[in-house]
Amino acid sequence: MPKEYDYDLVVIGGGPAGSSAAFAAVKKDIKVALLEKENSIAETVRTSGVTWIQNIKEFGIPDDCFNPIKNFSFCSPNNEVTISDTVPRAAVLDVRKTYRWLANESRKLGVDIFVKMNIKNVIKNEKGDIVGVSGTGPNGKTTFHSKVVIDATGFPSTICKAMGFVHQWKRFGAGAEYEMKVEHVDSDTWWLMVGQQYSPAGYAWIFPLGDNIVRIGVGVGKPESDVDPTQRLDEIIKKKLGPIKKLGKLKKIEFHYGLIPNDGLSRKTVFNNLILVGDSAGQANPLVLEGIRYAIKFGRVAGKVAADAIKSGNTNKKSLYPYEANWRKEIESKINSAGKVQDRWLGLTDEGWDKELDIIKELKSEEFIDFIKADFGLSNMIKLATHHPKLVVRQLFNIVKGKK
Ligand SMILES: Cc1cc2nc3c(=O)[nH]c(=O)nc-3n(C[C@H](O)[C@H](O)[C@H](O)COP(=O)(O)OP(=O)(O)OC[C@H]3O[C@@H](n4cnc5c(N)ncnc54)[C@H](O)[C@@H]3O)c2cc1C
């Protein structure tokens, strides 16, 4: 029997963006459904889960969901840098635990979560605006009518594609990683490994999770390189390249693979009755291709703005625009600057990377975090200028401006 439901808001995708949008919306006393196609929230992990302590605290993520990091090591073919701190400023998330916590917070407030609900189609009114979605659930064809739909389906962007508003991402990162038990690891130090042998357009990483468990991965920029990240990952592990050697015996626990958009902020993210958030909106920092904190932060903004619009009785694109205005104001210029740094990095030879690490070496931990987070605001640049010799500041400014 076909199933039909009526909600004020339907959110598609139970990742960090979708759960956060549902959480913020239900707080405003509207009827919210969160639809996830997998058997459970975060059944498949598609991310390395690095984020920042400041954001973790802001979101209220519990302490048992992450491993804190206070040393940041980089290596290139002939150079190595470690920036150390006394306090942790970064973290590696237990992705399943965190994503399930996010979804559960929304469930506790009254969101109806439907798993095994694979949404494929949109329902339109006579004007062509979206008024619901349909797909296949445990009981067959299922339809959800709603005043607003939030597309939080991540990279595939299923809903906005079905509306004909967007095409597949042209530029994206492909990443493969193993979660592994290792013999020796410093659990508060991460490694980023750069240069041709690791990735011709990207980087490799070792992110520790505590208990002698690490995520070792390779990310490759597409279409810049046709290297298969899984194959490259297997090769660097087999050869025990660079810091992998220090880990001793390795035992695979789980394999993760994922795609992340890298087309900049090229999409419109509000339409009549529809919002795009997280990876479906392309909200990722291109420097290290991280998007979890944006997904949570702007997910919450999207949920709040959608609920306000629903309560006002007007859900057209103008009523939903405060969401887009919010995220553009917060990250647009930073992401554009980060895109220039990324372009410079994509063009670096091994020798160029060796030199780049010498510049990065000059940064204090806090400055390094601002940099890697793409927090290139004026006040941070002024702080840099007052704390460093002219040459270093000029080099750093040139990096941010994307000059070779
Ligand atoms: C290899 C790799 C490593 C990464 N490492 C980091 C990192 O270290 N730190 C960081 O911050 N970011 C990282 N990212 C990026 C980060 O994972 C994303 O930015 C983030 O997951 C975006 O969240 P989201 O909720 O928008 O999408 P997703 O996390 O992709 O969630 C989308 C959800 O929607 C569901 N879904 C999709 N289609 C449908 C459908 N048709 N019907 C129902 N449900 C559907 C999916 O099953 C999924 O649960 C990485 C990405 C990759 C690929």
The ligand as a Tripos MOL2 file, in Angstrom:
@<TRIPOS>MOLECULE
LIG
   53    58     1     0     0
SMALL
NO_CHARGES

@<TRIPOS>ATOM
      1 C1         37.2710   11.3890    1.7840 C.3       1 LIG1
      2 C2         36.6260   12.5650    2.4760 C.ar      1 LIG1
      3 C3         37.2060   13.0500    3.6490 C.ar      1 LIG1
      4 C4         36.6280   14.1430    4.2880 C.ar      1 LIG1
      5 N1         37.2010   14.5930    5.4400 N.ar      1 LIG1
      6 C5         36.6430   15.6200    6.1010 C.ar      1 LIG1
      7 C6         37.1910   16.0620    7.3230 C.ar      1 LIG1
      8 O1         38.1970   15.5330    7.8030 O.2       1 LIG1
      9 N2         36.5770   17.0880    7.9690 N.ar      1 LIG1
     10 C7         35.4540   17.7020    7.4620 C.ar      1 LIG1
     11 O2         34.9460   18.6430    8.0740 O.2       1 LIG1
     12 N3         34.9220   17.3020    6.2830 N.ar      1 LIG1
     13 C8         35.4800   16.2750    5.6050 C.ar      1 LIG1
     14 N4         34.9150   15.8490    4.4440 N.ar      1 LIG1
     15 C9         33.7140   16.5130    3.9650 C.3       1 LIG1
     16 C10        32.5030   16.1500    4.8050 C.3       1 LIG1
     17 O3         32.3600   14.7610    4.8870 O.3       1 LIG1
     18 C11        31.2380   16.7700    4.1920 C.3       1 LIG1
     19 O4         31.4450   18.1440    3.9570 O.3       1 LIG1
     20 C12        30.0350   16.5710    5.1010 C.3       1 LIG1
     21 O5         29.8010   15.2030    5.3100 O.3       1 LIG1
     22 C13        28.7870   17.2190    4.4940 C.3       1 LIG1
     23 O6         27.6510   16.8610    5.2330 O.3       1 LIG1
     24 P1         26.2280   16.6960    4.5390 P.3       1 LIG1
     25 O7         25.2810   16.4280    5.6560 O.co2     1 LIG1
     26 O8         25.9960   17.8520    3.6400 O.co2     1 LIG1
     27 O9         26.3520   15.4320    3.5850 O.3       1 LIG1
     28 P2         26.6120   13.8930    3.9170 P.3       1 LIG1
     29 O10        27.4520   13.7410    5.1190 O.co2     1 LIG1
     30 O11        27.0860   13.2870    2.6460 O.co2     1 LIG1
     31 O12        25.1710   13.3210    4.2620 O.3       1 LIG1
     32 C14        24.1930   13.1180    3.2740 C.3       1 LIG1
     33 C15        23.2170   12.0660    3.7620 C.3       1 LIG1
     34 O13        22.1260   12.0040    2.8640 O.3       1 LIG1
     35 C16        21.8030   10.6570    2.6050 C.3       1 LIG1
     36 N5         21.1670   10.6160    1.2830 N.ar      1 LIG1
     37 C17        21.7600   10.8810    0.0970 C.ar      1 LIG1
     38 N6         20.8740   10.7500   -0.9040 N.ar      1 LIG1
     39 C18        19.6940   10.4150   -0.3380 C.ar      1 LIG1
     40 C19        18.4070   10.1340   -0.8650 C.ar      1 LIG1
     41 N7         18.1670   10.1750   -2.1750 N.pl3     1 LIG1
     42 N8         17.4020    9.8230   -0.0070 N.ar      1 LIG1
     43 C20        17.6380    9.7790    1.3420 C.ar      1 LIG1
     44 N9         18.8570   10.0130    1.8790 N.ar      1 LIG1
     45 C21        19.8590   10.3300    1.0570 C.ar      1 LIG1
     46 C22        23.1420    9.9420    2.6700 C.3       1 LIG1
     47 O14        22.9940    8.5640    2.9030 O.3       1 LIG1
     48 C23        23.8200   10.6810    3.8210 C.3       1 LIG1
     49 O15        23.5200   10.0860    5.0610 O.3       1 LIG1
     50 C24        35.4710   14.7650    3.7580 C.ar      1 LIG1
     51 C25        34.9000   14.2750    2.5810 C.ar      1 LIG1
     52 C26        35.4710   13.1910    1.9470 C.ar      1 LIG1
     53 C27        34.8520   12.6780    0.6970 C.3       1 LIG1
@<TRIPOS>BOND
     1     1     2 1
     2     2     3 ar
     3     2    52 ar
     4     3     4 ar
     5     4     5 ar
     6     4    50 ar
     7     5     6 ar
     8     6     7 ar
     9     6    13 1
    10     7     8 2
    11     7     9 ar
    12     9    10 ar
    13    10    11 2
    14    10    12 ar
    15    12    13 ar
    16    13    14 ar
    17    14    15 1
    18    14    50 ar
    19    15    16 1
    20    16    17 1
    21    16    18 1
    22    18    19 1
    23    18    20 1
    24    20    21 1
    25    20    22 1
    26    22    23 1
    27    23    24 1
    28    24    25 2
    29    24    26 1
    30    24    27 1
    31    27    28 1
    32    28    29 2
    33    28    30 1
    34    28    31 1
    35    31    32 1
    36    32    33 1
    37    33    34 1
    38    33    48 1
    39    34    35 1
    40    35    36 1
    41    35    46 1
    42    36    37 ar
    43    36    45 ar
    44    37    38 ar
    45    38    39 ar
    46    39    40 ar
    47    39    45 ar
    48    40    41 1
    49    40    42 ar
    50    42    43 ar
    51    43    44 ar
    52    44    45 ar
    53    46    47 1
    54    46    48 1
    55    48    49 1
    56    50    51 ar
    57    51    52 ar
    58    52    53 1
@<TRIPOS>SUBSTRUCTURE
     1 LIG1         1 GROUP 0 **** ****
